[in-house]
Amino acid sequence: MYNPFPYSLDNKRYHTWNYFLQNKFGCKVTKIALNGGFTCPNIDGTKGVGGCSYCLGGSGGFAGTPSLSVTEQFREIAEKMGRKWQDTKYIPYFQANTNTYAPLSRLKSLYEEALSQENTVGIAIATRPDAISPEVMDYLAELSKRTYLLVELGLQSIFDETGEKINRCHSYAEFDACYKALKSRGINVCVHLIMGLPNETHDMMLESVKCVAALKPDCIKLHLLHILKGTKIAEEYARGEFRCMELSEYVKVIVDALELLPPTTVVQRLTGDGARDSLIAPLWSLKKFVVLNEIDKEMVRRNTVQGAKWKEC
Ligand code: SF4
């Protein structure tokens, strides 16, 4: 069958996470989202209070139950996954809040407990760029020599004025320094960006993508801004201070972004999972398969692929 793009197993025109996992591990691999009971420097007052304006008291709404141990969470979720996909291997994913924000001894104990679980082939850790101490970075460097390690770094936008608007409480310069420190230690990094943040134009979103593309990250996650009940951004949205993206605008920005990314960067996500009960807008995002299909259709219509407009600099 004609395949317009080499890094996909299912005729996608971008470098899929599934392709990467199959190619690297030779089997189905699933992530197990865990909650290590961390807080966040943007919630506890160290960097800010109240958290990012879109965050519902800590990111990672789909992670395990923090009152359970890592082993209990892992086993509970792996049992469900195993029913769906026999012979799958696992990557435990510390997802909820800021997962490097604790003393090294506690981090080591949680990560090593996760890695000791059966059929585990690596580990993923989500964090902020201002929350990895040099000693934690050195430990992560050592860990990445022993196993597949992916540090997931929230950037969201390269624009500091947007960062202030959403109470992100770190700058682009802090992201840049952290990213480079991780890469200089040979650590795999996944960068997270959010499309549709307040006051951001199409061109601004693409500027963020271009800046990240120039870094040639190992992976990227492109999220859509979700307005969730109970968040500060929901109040701003209710006051009419900004509007959410339409599906057609989102598809356009995502396909434009994919064209700008290096073909080697693995695309882990092209939309976010909004919790059905708490999502206020955009409601079209609940139909995730429709969104992904529209992205595929637009890539076919343009006869384009990931990296079509990427220039190495
Ligand atoms: S950095 Fe993450 S966990 Fe912390 S407030 Fe922002 S979104 Fe929430």
Residues whose N, C-alpha, C, O or C-beta is under 5 A from the ligand:
A	BS01	SF4	C40 N42 G51 C52 C55 G58 S59 N97 T98 R128
